[in-house]
Amino acid sequence: MNSVSGLGDRPFGNWPETTGRGAASGTAAGRGAAYGAHGGKGRILVVDDDRLVLATLTHGLSQAGYDVLDADNGDDAILIARQQRPDLALLDIRMEGMSGFDVAGYLRDYLQIPFMFLSAFADEATVAKVKELGALAYLVKPLDIHQIVPAVEAAFANRPARGSAEPAPDAPVESQEALDRVEAMALGILMHRYSLTRAQALARLQRMAAEQKISPVDQAQRLIEAVEQLALGA
């Protein structure tokens, strides 16, 4: 599988704390302050280069009780993340300049900020990259805000505690987090391939599991492995 262009090329570790296009202009660093007060359900960074999608997500998540920061490009997203330290990031994948994968890699490696993806693409290579990066969830557009908010709430519930000690290898919380990620990716695959809502995809996954007499999580893992095999054979 070809890696996403740009990963590893930018000197991520050298990003300035208070300089750069967004902070210098005063638009990136302070953006999000108008969208809810910190201390509610949590602080989320939304990144999408489609201004209409960005405005819809920002408004909807703010109405749901989240403190929302927003950025329409990867450079500003990293500046905001460094300065504001959100609890979670919701990232579009394909953007001009830095991709959502680039941003996710930085958030994971340098800031330990969990993330989820929202994209119109669900091809095998994209799914494989999402899994490699360790996203909490992968949602496939088009979705309305009433479908996205429950997924965000689940991601908040399952995100690892930043700065906390690593749990033991057999700790239930870590195991549950891994299982939730597998199921979320499988639902994204089903939603894209069969044009289903999230609820319909979940029902289909459960029906497939019942037919095979296995758990939904095991069925989700089988589905993801099948997609990965297709990607390797492409």
N, C-alpha and C positions, 0 to 999 in steps of 0.2 A: 504494500500500500504506500502510495506516495505521501510524504508528510505535507502538512499545510505550509504554503510558502510564507516565509517570514519568521517562522518559529526558530528562535535561537539566534537570529541575525541581529536583532536590536540589543544594545547593551542595557538590558533591563535594570541591572543593579545600579546604574548611574543616573536614574531619573531624579531630577531635583525635587526638593520638598515644596518649594514655594515659587518656582520659576517655571517658564514654559508658556505656551500659547494661551491655555485656559486661565491660569492664574494671573498672567500679565494683563489680560484683557478684563479680568474681573467677572467673566461669564462662567467659567468652568468650576472654579474652586467654590464659589458660593452657590452654585445652582443646586436646587433641591430644598433650600431653606424655606421656600414658600409652600412646600408640599407636605404639611403636617409637622407637628412638633416631635422632636426626638424624645423617646421615653414611652411611646405607645407600644404597638406590637413588635416593633423592631425597625431597623434602618436598612433599606434596600436600594441598591444602585441598579438603575435600568439603563441599558445601552442598546440603541437601535438607530441606524442612520435614516430610517423612514420617520420623518417628523410627525406624521399623523399617527403612526403606531406608537411612537414614543409618548405623544400627548395623551393618547387613549390609555396606555398602561399607567402612566404617571397619575392621571386623574383617578382611574379605577382603584389602584392600590392605595392611594391617599385616602379615598373614600372608605376603603376597607380597614383603615386604621394604621397604615404603615407610614413611616417617615421616609419619603422618596427623594433620592438624588437621581439626576438624569444626565446623560451624555449622548451626543449623536455621533461620536467617533471614538476609536480606541485610545488615542492619545489623551483626550480629556478624561476618559474613563479611568485611566491609570492615575492621573493627577488627582482626581476626586477621591479615588480609593485610598491613595496614600494620605491625603489630608483629612478625610472624613471617616475612614475605617468603617464602612458599612458592615452589617451582619451577614448580608447575602447579596449576590449580584445576579441579575437576570440579563443574559447576553444574547443578542442576535449573533449569528455566525458569520454571514458574508457581508462585510462592510468594506468600503474603500479604505485604503491604508491598512492599518492593523485590523486583523480579523478578530472575531469573537474568540477563536481558538488562541490567538496571540495573547489577548487580554486574560483569558482563563489561565493560561500557563503562568503569567506573571502573578496573578492573584494567588494561585496555589503555591508557587515556589518562594515568593518574597513576602507576601502579606498573610498567608494562611486564611484567606477569605473564601468560604464555600460559594459555589456558583451553580446556576442551572442555565440551560440553553432554550431559546425560543427561535425556531427557524422554519422556513418554508421547505427546507431540504431534508430528506431522510434516506438518501442513497446509502449503500453499504459502507463506502469509505467514510462518510460523515458519521454514521453510527459507530464505526470502529474507533474513530478519533474521539468522539464523545466519551466512550467507555474508557479509553486510554487516559484521558485527562481527569476522570473521576468526578463527572458532574453529578449533582444530587438528583437532577431530573432533566428530561429532554422532551420539550413540547413542540408539536408540529403545527405551524400555521396552516389555515386560518383558525384562530380561536377567539372567542369573545372573552371579555374580562371576567365573566361569571364562571368560566372554565379555568381561567388562569389563577384566580385568587385561591381556590382550594389547593391547587398544586403548589403555590407559594407557601401556603400555610403548612402543608405537609413537609416541604423542604426546610422551613424554619424549625419544625419539630424534630427533624432528623439530622440537622446539621451538627457537626462536632463542635464542642465548646472550645473556642479559641483560647490558647494559653493554658488550657488545663492539662493535667498529666495524661500521658497516653494510657488507655486502659489495658488491662492484661489481654493477651492474644485471644483468650476464650471468653472475654467479657461479653455479656448479652447485648449491650448497647452497640458495640462495634459490629457484631454479627447482624443485628437488626438493620443497621444502617446500610450494610452491604446488600442485604436482601431487598430493601426498599429501592435501592438504586437499580438493581437488576429488573425489578418489576416496572419501574418508571420507564426505563429504556424500552422494554418490551411493549408497553402500552403505546409509546411514541411510534414504534414500528407499525403496529396494527392500525393506529389512527391514520397514518399516511397511506398505507397500502390499500386499505379498504374504505377510506373516507369516513371514518367513524368519529363520534364524539368520544371523550375520555370514558364516560360511563359505558358506552357501547363496547369500547375496546376492552374494558375490564370484564364485562359480561362474557365477551368472546373468549378472553384468556381463561376465565374460570370454566367455561364450557369445554374448551380444549383440554384443560387439565383433568376435568371429570371423565372425559372420554378415554384419556390415557391412564386414568386411575393414579395420578400423581398430584403433588401440590401445585398451586398456581405459580409459586416461585420456581419450582423445578421446570414447569412448562415455559416460564419466561426465560430461564437460562437456556433451554433447548432452542427457543426461537432466536435468541441473540447469537448463539453458536452457529445456527444455520445461516444467518445473515453474514456472519464473519467468514464462513466457508465459501459463500458466494463471492465475497469480496476478494478472498485470496485466489479464487479461480478465475477472476475477471482479467 
